[in-house]
Amino acid sequence: MALVYGCMELLDRLASAEKPDDRPSESLTRREIECLRWSAAGKSSDEIAIILDLSPHTVVGYLKSAMRKLDSVNRMQAVARAFRYRLL
């Protein structure tokens, strides 16, 4: 039992040593966060553009910039990472 407990303790220490950073490498702008929040709510670029009084092209630009900063390949991954970093 002591061996099992020792192994569990070791695994816990290794897992905590490999934690990802608490923040992305670059900080997100207010507009990028707003666009990510609306995207997380299920809104399309056109809907976000109407809500924020921007052009759809501008909204796509903000979301692409946020995806790059969060090292994501799509919007949903960016939203998930923003939640993990507690930005949303």
Summary of the structure (lengths in Angstrom):
residues: 88
radius of gyration: 18.2
end to end distance: 42.8
largest distance: 63.1
contacts: 225
relative contact order: 0.16
helix: 67%
strand: 0%
